[in-house]
Amino acid sequence: MLHDESTIQMTKIQLKQAINYGLGRVVQYVQTYGVDDVIDALSTVCLDTDCYEYDGVKFGRWLYALFAGTEHEDKIKQALVVRINDPNHISDLELPFGVLKAMEQNDATIAERYRQRVLEIVEMKHSYAASYLTNWVGVYDDRIVDSARILGRILNPNDDQREAVIYWHLPKESEEQIVHVHHLLNINAQHDSDIARYVDYLMRHDHYPLPSEKTETPHKRPRRKYEKDSKKIIGIIEAAKNHKQKFPTRYAHIGRWATVEARIYLLDTILSMDDLDAIYRLLWVFRTPKATTPYFDEKLIDWANSSHEELRASAVRALCHLSHEQIYQLAINKLETGQITGRDSGVMRLFSQNYRPGDGGHILSALERVSADENDIHNWFFDLIDAARINKDEALIPVLKWGYSKTPCWNCRHAIVKQLIEWNALDDDLATECQFDADPDIRELVKKVANPPQN
């Protein structure tokens, strides 16, 4: 059941982190030693919102299973009720609500308190209400009706704007279910004016199509490419010169639809500039795979080594699409000097196009040597997984295994496990741990490997 002593002999800090990340080794620990040693950390995670990335319902179900039926359940239950009613925590209740959702099946009192609080937050028109409501509703008929009634009640009949709370999505697991939900709401709308108002709202905003009403999606008109002399290109250059925008979104959008000729024109312009705050903004144009940097220039290397943090980060991002000896040396130097955290955490992306066989050893050495936070580690593996897919070097196997337990991101952990399986490098110990992971997709992935379909 357990894969080795090193897994179950964890410090309190390691246990807290493993619980936070939803690692299977927590289940293995509890199965061996019981839940008493981890209950404080477990309770903190259930109440806290410090977890990096998760699905509240899935994670809540996994957490609850660790202490369900134990003497600790009532204490955690009471603490959760206090937390969800704390007015200072309305914006961070996805996980506490997720644990309560797992509990409600066996506790009518908890089910009612959970219901009341979700609907209270909906009536507040709080920006997080839609997410909480969708998770609470599930596929229960009475909840669908309750939700529609409250949403109809809080609608302003004279306001056609789509308020954030209205983004509750009707369940759409199957066409039969859509038909059922429509029938349910239509029947109740006949004698409930609030539900009728909500149904009318959905219809006016095209949120209420029946399967039979669906038409073939029309062919989308291709977006116009931005030429070098277009107003968009000229406008984005002026925006950069005036230091407009603190985030890359607008610049990256231009890059996605700029022609090759326009991108060459933009890079030519950037290389002729001296204003570093304008330069790093314009380099944001080359952030995505659809907006590759059109050619290499040594100035990009200089900027990637600049003391200006934003410029360094933008230059590295622009270089990651290119393959060049100087880019490779830049990446290796950054590893050796430990310049891979904070605004430099995107350095790993350079290895996608500039990896050499055996570089996995250099990478792992740097990862183990540097003190990093969760954001750094997430950034590293978001890029290193891509490098592994492209370069297929077995020297990256230890890197991926190191990242499995260190990355806070469920999606990255799933991608790591998938890559290890493709390389036939998922050892028995890790495969066993994955069977207890908080992410059901990881559990399913490993299950398929253990029980391959028969021809």
VOROKE-343381 format. One line per field, with one value per residue (C-alpha): x, y, z; residue number from 1. Coordinates in nm, 4 decimals, always signed. Layout:
! residues N
px = X / ... $
py = Y / ... $
pz = Z / ... $
k = NUM / ... $
//
This chain:
! residues 455
px = +0.0000 / +0.2810 / +0.5684 / +0.8580 / +0.9506 / +1.0828 / +0.7333 / +0.5571 / +0.8292 / +0.7451 / +0.7953 / +0.4955 / +0.5908 / +0.6157 / +0.2826 / +0.1104 / +0.2509 / +0.1518 / -0.2038 / -0.2104 / -0.1129 / -0.3403 / -0.0589 / -0.1437 / +0.1267 / -0.1037 / -0.3582 / -0.0803 / +0.0422 / -0.3064 / -0.3599 / -0.0405 / -0.0372 / -0.3940 / -0.5227 / -0.4319 / -0.0830 / -0.2145 / -0.5477 / -0.4207 / -0.2718 / -0.5771 / -0.8133 / -0.6053 / -0.6204 / -0.9971 / -1.0520 / -0.7766 / -0.7609 / -0.3863 / -0.3981 / -0.2432 / -0.4788 / -0.7627 / -1.1190 / -1.3063 / -1.5553 / -1.2985 / -1.0457 / -1.3143 / -1.4262 / -1.0653 / -1.0004 / -1.3225 / -1.2444 / -0.9310 / -1.1248 / -1.4804 / -1.6202 / -1.3393 / -1.3683 / -1.2370 / -1.5239 / -1.7588 / -1.4867 / -1.3919 / -1.7599 / -1.8235 / -1.5143 / -1.6309 / -1.9720 / -1.8041 / -1.5740 / -1.8426 / -2.0378 / -1.7389 / -1.8039 / -1.4283 / -1.4068 / -1.6805 / -1.4309 / -1.2368 / -1.4864 / -1.4480 / -1.2624 / -1.4651 / -1.7802 / -1.6240 / -1.5674 / -1.9214 / -2.0567 / -1.8864 / -2.0279 / -2.3860 / -2.4723 / -2.4616 / -2.5707 / -2.9014 / -2.8064 / -2.4854 / -2.6733 / -2.9177 / -2.6484 / -2.4507 / -2.7634 / -2.8510 / -2.5048 / -2.4671 / -2.8029 / -2.7286 / -2.4109 / -2.6089 / -2.8567 / -2.5628 / -2.4757 / -2.1199 / -1.8734 / -1.7922 / -2.1577 / -2.1813 / -1.8979 / -2.0373 / -2.3858 / -2.2773 / -2.0949 / -2.3873 / -2.6588 / -2.5043 / -2.7871 / -3.0443 / -3.3905 / -3.4823 / -3.1570 / -3.2099 / -3.5536 / -3.4287 / -3.1453 / -3.3645 / -3.6117 / -3.3445 / -3.1709 / -3.5031 / -3.5769 / -3.2497 / -3.2724 / -3.3363 / -3.6272 / -3.5173 / -3.1556 / -3.0488 / -2.6847 / -2.5449 / -2.4698 / -2.1824 / -2.4045 / -2.6191 / -2.3327 / -2.4617 / -2.4558 / -2.7393 / -2.6137 / -2.5161 / -2.3857 / -2.6256 / -2.8999 / -3.1525 / -3.0519 / -3.0821 / -3.4344 / -3.5154 / -3.3894 / -3.5841 / -3.9012 / -3.8440 / -3.7992 / -4.0822 / -4.3292 / -4.2280 / -4.2286 / -4.6034 / -4.6783 / -4.3628 / -4.3005 / -3.9347 / -3.8523 / -4.0429 / -3.8333 / -3.5116 / -3.6189 / -3.7075 / -3.3634 / -3.1917 / -3.3909 / -3.3176 / -2.9470 / -2.9308 / -2.8475 / -3.1465 / -3.1227 / -3.2800 / -3.0843 / -3.3371 / -3.2849 / -2.9114 / -2.7948 / -2.4684 / -2.2061 / -2.1552 / -1.8102 / -1.6255 / -1.4899 / -1.1117 / -0.9791 / -0.8044 / -0.4280 / -0.2546 / -0.0189 / +0.2866 / +0.1162 / -0.2178 / -0.3557 / -0.3272 / +0.0485 / +0.1089 / -0.1208 / +0.0559 / +0.3939 / +0.2554 / +0.0999 / +0.4382 / +0.6132 / +0.3569 / +0.4024 / +0.0396 / -0.0784 / +0.0734 / -0.0095 / +0.0711 / -0.2836 / -0.3278 / +0.0236 / -0.0015 / -0.3329 / -0.1687 / +0.1111 / -0.1287 / -0.2771 / +0.0281 / +0.1635 / +0.5258 / +0.6015 / +0.4398 / +0.6373 / +0.9610 / +0.8642 / +0.7866 / +1.1169 / +1.3080 / +1.1347 / +1.2080 / +1.5779 / +1.6044 / +1.4577 / +1.6366 / +1.3408 / +1.3563 / +1.0010 / +0.8706 / +1.0915 / +0.9733 / +0.6107 / +0.6584 / +0.8427 / +0.5166 / +0.3989 / +0.6144 / +0.4708 / +0.2706 / +0.3531 / +0.1373 / +0.3582 / +0.7080 / +1.0014 / +1.0921 / +1.4732 / +1.7586 / +1.9551 / +2.2250 / +2.0430 / +1.7848 / +2.0599 / +2.1775 / +1.8253 / +1.7810 / +2.0810 / +1.9641 / +1.9206 / +1.5683 / +1.3441 / +1.0558 / +1.2912 / +1.4742 / +1.1496 / +1.0152 / +1.3431 / +1.3603 / +1.0023 / +1.0819 / +1.3911 / +1.2142 / +1.0789 / +1.4267 / +1.7121 / +2.0609 / +2.3951 / +2.3868 / +2.0374 / +2.1570 / +2.4506 / +2.2157 / +1.9960 / +2.2926 / +2.4426 / +2.1112 / +2.0996 / +2.4555 / +2.4109 / +2.0691 / +1.8878 / +1.5700 / +1.3291 / +1.0926 / +1.0878 / +1.3538 / +1.1433 / +1.0579 / +1.4133 / +1.3137 / +1.1105 / +1.4359 / +1.5027 / +1.2051 / +1.4027 / +1.7541 / +1.7833 / +2.0804 / +2.0941 / +2.1881 / +2.0806 / +1.8344 / +2.1202 / +2.2062 / +1.8416 / +1.7841 / +2.0988 / +1.9739 / +1.6243 / +1.7588 / +2.0041 / +1.7764 / +1.5276 / +1.1979 / +0.8325 / +0.5231 / +0.4909 / +0.8502 / +0.8038 / +0.4759 / +0.6384 / +0.9344 / +0.7252 / +0.4722 / +0.7717 / +0.9746 / +0.6817 / +0.6737 / +1.0505 / +1.0124 / +0.7407 / +0.9522 / +1.2948 / +1.2111 / +1.5351 / +1.5455 / +1.7738 / +1.4573 / +1.2935 / +1.4501 / +1.3483 / +0.9850 / +0.9863 / +1.1266 / +0.8535 / +0.5761 / +0.5800 / +0.7009 / +0.4610 / +0.1473 / -0.0486 / -0.2761 / -0.2648 / +0.1149 / +0.1231 / -0.1169 / +0.1001 / +0.4114 / +0.2492 / +0.1222 / +0.4697 / +0.6319 / +0.3776 / +0.4504 / +0.8213 / +0.7482 / +0.9220 / +0.6457 / +0.7953 / +0.5802 / +0.6167 / +0.5022 / +0.2228 / +0.0979 / +0.0994 / -0.0886 / -0.3737 / -0.4517 / -0.4057 / -0.6656 / -0.7008 / -0.9394 / -0.7943 / -0.4519 / -0.6088 / -0.7890 / -0.4752 / -0.2783 / -0.5711 / -0.5729 / -0.2037 / -0.2568 / -0.5627 / -0.5189 / -0.8279 / -0.8396 / -0.8589 $
py = +0.0000 / +0.2385 / +0.2777 / +0.3372 / +0.4699 / +0.7997 / +0.8837 / +0.8379 / +0.9934 / +1.3552 / +1.6634 / +1.8754 / +2.1293 / +1.8590 / +1.7135 / +2.0526 / +2.1100 / +1.7599 / +1.8193 / +2.1602 / +2.0038 / +1.7008 / +1.4462 / +1.0785 / +1.0306 / +1.1998 / +0.9209 / +0.6672 / +0.8354 / +0.8378 / +0.4729 / +0.3844 / +0.6167 / +0.7446 / +1.0960 / +1.2343 / +1.3513 / +1.5465 / +1.6761 / +2.0250 / +2.0708 / +1.9113 / +2.1431 / +2.4457 / +2.3490 / +2.2884 / +2.6365 / +2.8184 / +2.9469 / +2.9262 / +2.6330 / +2.7244 / +2.5689 / +2.3247 / +2.2317 / +2.3053 / +2.0212 / +1.7562 / +1.8706 / +1.9012 / +1.5432 / +1.4193 / +1.6159 / +1.5045 / +1.1384 / +1.1758 / +1.2542 / +1.1364 / +0.9298 / +1.0199 / +1.2025 / +1.5159 / +1.5510 / +1.7556 / +2.0032 / +2.0693 / +2.0891 / +2.3611 / +2.5540 / +2.5416 / +2.6826 / +2.9705 / +3.0341 / +3.0468 / +3.3001 / +3.5258 / +3.8450 / +3.8829 / +3.5563 / +3.5791 / +3.5826 / +3.2724 / +3.0034 / +2.7646 / +2.5027 / +2.5359 / +2.5042 / +2.2048 / +2.0247 / +2.1067 / +1.9706 / +1.6404 / +1.6444 / +1.7373 / +1.3898 / +1.2578 / +1.5660 / +1.7458 / +2.0344 / +2.1018 / +2.0712 / +2.3436 / +2.5794 / +2.5317 / +2.6085 / +2.9179 / +3.0701 / +3.0116 / +3.1687 / +3.4615 / +3.5331 / +3.5102 / +3.7674 / +3.9961 / +3.9776 / +3.9050 / +3.8446 / +3.4916 / +3.3917 / +3.2301 / +2.9873 / +2.8917 / +2.8520 / +2.6277 / +2.3953 / +2.3868 / +2.3243 / +2.0215 / +1.8187 / +1.8489 / +1.9565 / +2.1442 / +2.3399 / +2.4344 / +2.5713 / +2.7504 / +2.9122 / +3.0249 / +3.1793 / +3.3826 / +3.4867 / +3.6057 / +3.7945 / +3.9920 / +4.0801 / +4.4420 / +4.4225 / +4.7472 / +4.6444 / +4.4181 / +4.4098 / +4.0662 / +4.0863 / +3.8678 / +3.6508 / +3.5518 / +3.3554 / +3.0461 / +2.7708 / +2.5255 / +2.1659 / +2.0435 / +1.6919 / +1.5593 / +1.6735 / +1.4782 / +1.6748 / +2.0063 / +1.9121 / +1.8094 / +2.1396 / +2.3413 / +2.1472 / +2.1897 / +2.5670 / +2.6159 / +2.4276 / +2.6278 / +2.9567 / +2.9161 / +2.9826 / +3.1611 / +3.5131 / +3.5162 / +3.2002 / +3.3339 / +3.6516 / +3.4492 / +3.2246 / +3.5348 / +3.6772 / +3.3588 / +3.3596 / +3.7261 / +3.6649 / +3.3381 / +3.1303 / +2.9028 / +2.7080 / +2.3660 / +2.0932 / +2.0993 / +2.4730 / +2.4427 / +2.5281 / +2.4557 / +2.7042 / +2.9451 / +2.9673 / +3.2332 / +3.5157 / +3.5109 / +3.8016 / +4.0663 / +4.0401 / +4.3505 / +4.4846 / +4.6933 / +5.0141 / +4.9432 / +5.1678 / +4.8835 / +4.8494 / +5.2251 / +5.2542 / +4.9895 / +5.1526 / +5.4845 / +5.3147 / +5.1674 / +5.5024 / +5.6546 / +5.3627 / +5.2562 / +4.9302 / +4.7489 / +4.4034 / +4.2252 / +4.1504 / +4.4260 / +4.3843 / +4.0055 / +4.0346 / +4.2524 / +3.9982 / +3.7103 / +3.8813 / +4.0631 / +3.9428 / +3.8299 / +4.1555 / +4.3522 / +4.1590 / +4.2304 / +4.5973 / +4.5923 / +4.4263 / +4.6684 / +4.9520 / +4.8024 / +4.7581 / +5.1253 / +5.2457 / +5.3561 / +5.3850 / +5.0609 / +5.0980 / +5.1233 / +4.8375 / +4.5821 / +4.6622 / +4.6189 / +4.2911 / +4.1638 / +4.1390 / +3.8246 / +3.6369 / +3.3643 / +3.0808 / +3.2590 / +3.5659 / +3.4280 / +3.6670 / +3.7022 / +3.7013 / +3.6964 / +4.0031 / +4.0287 / +4.3204 / +4.0707 / +3.8888 / +4.2171 / +4.2989 / +3.9485 / +4.0255 / +4.3773 / +4.5044 / +4.6114 / +4.3259 / +4.3750 / +4.4100 / +4.0899 / +3.8960 / +4.0304 / +3.9664 / +3.6068 / +3.5495 / +3.6904 / +3.4682 / +3.1454 / +3.1004 / +3.1059 / +2.8566 / +3.0052 / +2.9305 / +3.2568 / +3.1803 / +2.8394 / +2.9948 / +3.2503 / +2.9697 / +2.7741 / +3.0844 / +3.1649 / +2.8114 / +2.8231 / +3.1606 / +3.0754 / +3.3530 / +3.1502 / +3.2955 / +3.5898 / +3.7795 / +3.5348 / +3.2226 / +3.2119 / +3.1101 / +2.7423 / +2.8286 / +2.8865 / +2.5117 / +2.4299 / +2.5325 / +2.5300 / +2.1996 / +1.9664 / +1.6000 / +1.5692 / +1.9213 / +1.7645 / +1.7216 / +2.0933 / +2.1835 / +1.9514 / +2.0769 / +2.4352 / +2.3491 / +2.1730 / +2.4508 / +2.7555 / +2.8727 / +2.9262 / +2.9941 / +2.8238 / +3.0700 / +3.0061 / +2.6294 / +2.6502 / +2.8683 / +2.6314 / +2.3224 / +2.4878 / +2.5427 / +2.2288 / +2.0011 / +2.1656 / +2.1202 / +1.7521 / +1.6988 / +1.8615 / +1.7176 / +1.3710 / +1.3302 / +1.0712 / +1.3030 / +1.5009 / +1.2090 / +1.2997 / +1.6617 / +1.5632 / +1.3348 / +1.6174 / +1.8454 / +1.5920 / +1.6597 / +2.0196 / +2.1841 / +2.3223 / +2.2906 / +1.9917 / +2.0409 / +2.0368 / +1.7277 / +1.5526 / +1.6491 / +1.5196 / +1.1846 / +1.1592 / +1.2304 / +0.9745 / +0.7149 / +0.7898 / +0.7364 / +0.4209 / +0.5935 / +0.5930 / +0.3652 / +0.1448 / +0.3666 / +0.6787 / +0.4896 / +0.3672 / +0.7172 / +0.8518 / +0.6121 / +0.8266 / +1.1694 / +1.4392 / +1.4872 / +1.2181 / +1.2642 / +1.1531 / +0.8548 / +0.7597 / +0.8031 / +0.5614 / +0.3221 / +0.2912 / +0.2024 / -0.0606 / -0.2032 / -0.1464 / -0.2152 / -0.5633 / -0.6081 $
pz = +0.0000 / +0.0888 / -0.1457 / +0.0937 / +0.4365 / +0.2965 / +0.1760 / +0.5075 / +0.7240 / +0.6536 / +0.8663 / +0.9654 / +0.7003 / +0.4343 / +0.5419 / +0.5247 / +0.1763 / +0.0621 / +0.1867 / +0.0190 / -0.3123 / -0.2781 / -0.3048 / -0.2677 / -0.0067 / +0.2468 / +0.2089 / +0.2419 / +0.5588 / +0.7121 / +0.6210 / +0.8059 / +1.1078 / +1.1315 / +1.0946 / +1.4388 / +1.3376 / +1.0401 / +1.1674 / +1.2512 / +0.9055 / +0.7467 / +0.9333 / +0.8318 / +0.4641 / +0.4769 / +0.6207 / +0.4429 / +0.0905 / +0.0585 / -0.1791 / -0.5114 / -0.7596 / -0.7230 / -0.8029 / -0.4794 / -0.5178 / -0.6127 / -0.3536 / -0.0849 / -0.1470 / -0.1162 / +0.2035 / +0.3672 / +0.3008 / +0.5150 / +0.8351 / +0.7617 / +1.0480 / +1.2867 / +1.6185 / +1.4423 / +1.1966 / +1.4172 / +1.5136 / +1.1512 / +1.0581 / +1.3166 / +1.2077 / +0.8447 / +0.9345 / +1.1157 / +0.8204 / +0.5514 / +0.7570 / +0.8120 / +0.6091 / +0.5591 / +0.3647 / +0.1029 / -0.1852 / -0.0834 / +0.0050 / -0.2880 / -0.0835 / +0.2417 / +0.0309 / -0.1459 / +0.1847 / +0.2970 / -0.0312 / +0.0467 / +0.4009 / +0.3117 / +0.1840 / +0.5412 / +0.7360 / +0.6706 / +0.9005 / +0.7126 / +0.3829 / +0.4896 / +0.6211 / +0.3005 / +0.0963 / +0.2947 / +0.2698 / -0.1028 / -0.1744 / +0.0587 / -0.1389 / -0.4625 / -0.3310 / -0.2522 / -0.6231 / -0.5165 / -0.7999 / -0.6751 / -0.6429 / -0.9872 / -0.9140 / -0.5734 / -0.7163 / -1.0031 / -0.7625 / -0.5200 / -0.7796 / -0.9460 / -1.0998 / -0.8220 / -0.9393 / -0.6222 / -0.6352 / -0.9974 / -0.9097 / -0.5955 / -0.7888 / -1.0771 / -0.8315 / -0.6514 / -0.9739 / -1.1099 / -0.7907 / -0.7971 / -1.1660 / -1.2419 / -1.4913 / -1.6547 / -1.6968 / -1.9812 / -1.8780 / -1.7988 / -1.4307 / -1.3090 / -1.0904 / -1.3876 / -1.5357 / -1.3619 / -1.6209 / -1.6475 / -1.6226 / -1.9699 / -1.9240 / -2.1902 / -2.4259 / -2.2193 / -1.9132 / -2.0958 / -2.2036 / -1.8468 / -1.7007 / -1.9573 / -1.8811 / -1.5072 / -1.5309 / -1.7803 / -1.5589 / -1.2501 / -1.4439 / -1.5011 / -1.1349 / -1.0134 / -1.1459 / -1.0301 / -1.2225 / -1.5218 / -1.5099 / -1.5029 / -1.7919 / -1.9915 / -1.9145 / -2.0367 / -2.3591 / -2.4307 / -2.3892 / -2.5873 / -2.2796 / -2.3260 / -2.6520 / -2.6692 / -2.8505 / -3.1350 / -3.1730 / -3.2216 / -3.5665 / -3.7331 / -3.6238 / -3.9119 / -4.0615 / -3.8707 / -4.0758 / -4.0441 / -3.8454 / -4.0419 / -4.0234 / -3.9033 / -4.1684 / -4.0831 / -4.1914 / -4.0207 / -3.7521 / -3.4998 / -3.5436 / -3.5373 / -3.2371 / -3.0323 / -3.0946 / -2.9721 / -2.6704 / -2.5753 / -2.6178 / -2.3824 / -2.1376 / -2.1704 / -2.0136 / -1.7174 / -1.8489 / -2.1790 / -2.2969 / -2.5557 / -2.6967 / -2.7140 / -2.9000 / -3.1648 / -3.1978 / -3.2577 / -3.5635 / -3.6956 / -4.0293 / -4.0527 / -4.2311 / -3.9478 / -3.6833 / -3.8681 / -3.8791 / -3.5061 / -3.4143 / -3.6363 / -3.4516 / -3.1086 / -3.1871 / -3.2832 / -2.9509 / -2.6313 / -2.3933 / -2.1903 / -2.0567 / -2.4119 / -2.5316 / -2.2774 / -2.3562 / -2.7297 / -2.6696 / -2.5207 / -2.8816 / -2.9138 / -2.6145 / -2.7859 / -3.0282 / -3.2879 / -3.2612 / -3.2882 / -3.2895 / -3.6591 / -3.6247 / -3.3740 / -3.2671 / -2.9998 / -2.8395 / -2.7189 / -2.5280 / -2.3755 / -2.2654 / -2.1206 / -1.8966 / -1.8088 / -1.4531 / -1.5584 / -1.4369 / -1.6780 / -1.9708 / -1.8764 / -1.8560 / -2.1871 / -2.3691 / -2.2457 / -2.3571 / -2.7021 / -2.7327 / -2.6401 / -2.9936 / -3.1480 / -3.1605 / -3.1406 / -2.9735 / -2.7787 / -2.6504 / -2.5332 / -2.3508 / -2.1936 / -2.0583 / -1.9196 / -1.7583 / -1.5926 / -1.4525 / -1.3238 / -1.1553 / -1.0127 / -1.2003 / -1.2393 / -0.9822 / -0.9679 / -1.2965 / -1.4235 / -1.3669 / -1.7380 / -1.8278 / -1.8532 / -2.1612 / -2.3502 / -2.3397 / -2.5603 / -2.8703 / -2.7222 / -2.5365 / -2.5762 / -2.4754 / -2.1094 / -2.0108 / -1.7706 / -1.5232 / -1.5349 / -1.4910 / -1.1946 / -1.0213 / -1.0505 / -0.9281 / -0.6208 / -0.5409 / -0.5664 / -0.3061 / -0.4889 / -0.4129 / -0.5563 / -0.8428 / -0.9503 / -0.9436 / -1.1329 / -1.3996 / -1.4281 / -1.4898 / -1.7123 / -1.9445 / -1.8672 / -1.9499 / -2.2916 / -2.3272 / -2.2385 / -2.4990 / -2.7690 / -2.6893 / -2.5531 / -2.3581 / -2.0798 / -1.8823 / -1.8083 / -1.6239 / -1.2841 / -1.3458 / -1.4003 / -1.0964 / -0.8842 / -1.0143 / -0.9443 / -0.5699 / -0.5861 / -0.8308 / -0.6666 / -0.9928 / -1.0539 / -1.4303 / -1.4330 / -1.2108 / -1.4477 / -1.7465 / -1.5677 / -1.4916 / -1.8489 / -1.9874 / -1.7563 / -1.8674 / -2.2342 / -2.1662 / -1.9649 / -1.6726 / -1.4099 / -1.1458 / -0.9221 / -0.6162 / -0.7945 / -0.9703 / -0.6328 / -0.4888 / -0.7904 / -0.7144 / -0.4094 / -0.5668 / -0.5047 / -0.8796 / -1.0110 / -1.3604 / -1.2323 / -1.0575 / -1.3768 / -1.5857 / -1.3672 / -1.3462 / -1.7243 / -1.7211 / -1.4496 / -1.6285 / -2.0021 / -2.2159 / -2.3606 / -2.7377 $
k = 1 / 2 / 3 / 4 / 5 / 6 / 7 / 8 / 9 / 10 / 11 / 12 / 13 / 14 / 15 / 16 / 17 / 18 / 19 / 20 / 21 / 22 / 23 / 24 / 25 / 26 / 27 / 28 / 29 / 30 / 31 / 32 / 33 / 34 / 35 / 36 / 37 / 38 / 39 / 40 / 41 / 42 / 43 / 44 / 45 / 46 / 47 / 48 / 49 / 50 / 51 / 52 / 53 / 54 / 55 / 56 / 57 / 58 / 59 / 60 / 61 / 62 / 63 / 64 / 65 / 66 / 67 / 68 / 69 / 70 / 71 / 72 / 73 / 74 / 75 / 76 / 77 / 78 / 79 / 80 / 81 / 82 / 83 / 84 / 85 / 86 / 87 / 88 / 89 / 90 / 91 / 92 / 93 / 94 / 95 / 96 / 97 / 98 / 99 / 100 / 101 / 102 / 103 / 104 / 105 / 106 / 107 / 108 / 109 / 110 / 111 / 112 / 113 / 114 / 115 / 116 / 117 / 118 / 119 / 120 / 121 / 122 / 123 / 124 / 125 / 126 / 127 / 128 / 129 / 130 / 131 / 132 / 133 / 134 / 135 / 136 / 137 / 138 / 139 / 140 / 141 / 142 / 143 / 144 / 145 / 146 / 147 / 148 / 149 / 150 / 151 / 152 / 153 / 154 / 155 / 156 / 157 / 158 / 159 / 160 / 161 / 162 / 163 / 164 / 165 / 166 / 167 / 168 / 169 / 170 / 171 / 172 / 173 / 174 / 175 / 176 / 177 / 178 / 179 / 180 / 181 / 182 / 183 / 184 / 185 / 186 / 187 / 188 / 189 / 190 / 191 / 192 / 193 / 194 / 195 / 196 / 197 / 198 / 199 / 200 / 201 / 202 / 203 / 204 / 205 / 206 / 207 / 208 / 209 / 210 / 211 / 212 / 213 / 214 / 215 / 216 / 217 / 218 / 219 / 220 / 221 / 222 / 223 / 224 / 225 / 226 / 227 / 228 / 229 / 230 / 231 / 232 / 233 / 234 / 235 / 236 / 237 / 238 / 239 / 240 / 241 / 242 / 243 / 244 / 245 / 246 / 247 / 248 / 249 / 250 / 251 / 252 / 253 / 254 / 255 / 256 / 257 / 258 / 259 / 260 / 261 / 262 / 263 / 264 / 265 / 266 / 267 / 268 / 269 / 270 / 271 / 272 / 273 / 274 / 275 / 276 / 277 / 278 / 279 / 280 / 281 / 282 / 283 / 284 / 285 / 286 / 287 / 288 / 289 / 290 / 291 / 292 / 293 / 294 / 295 / 296 / 297 / 298 / 299 / 300 / 301 / 302 / 303 / 304 / 305 / 306 / 307 / 308 / 309 / 310 / 311 / 312 / 313 / 314 / 315 / 316 / 317 / 318 / 319 / 320 / 321 / 322 / 323 / 324 / 325 / 326 / 327 / 328 / 329 / 330 / 331 / 332 / 333 / 334 / 335 / 336 / 337 / 338 / 339 / 340 / 341 / 342 / 343 / 344 / 345 / 346 / 347 / 348 / 349 / 350 / 351 / 352 / 353 / 354 / 355 / 356 / 357 / 358 / 359 / 360 / 361 / 362 / 363 / 364 / 365 / 366 / 367 / 368 / 369 / 370 / 371 / 372 / 373 / 374 / 375 / 376 / 377 / 378 / 379 / 380 / 381 / 382 / 383 / 384 / 385 / 386 / 387 / 388 / 389 / 390 / 391 / 392 / 393 / 394 / 395 / 396 / 397 / 398 / 399 / 400 / 401 / 402 / 403 / 404 / 405 / 406 / 407 / 408 / 409 / 410 / 411 / 412 / 413 / 414 / 415 / 416 / 417 / 418 / 419 / 420 / 421 / 422 / 423 / 424 / 425 / 426 / 427 / 428 / 429 / 430 / 431 / 432 / 433 / 434 / 435 / 436 / 437 / 438 / 439 / 440 / 441 / 442 / 443 / 444 / 445 / 446 / 447 / 448 / 449 / 450 / 451 / 452 / 453 / 454 / 455 $
//
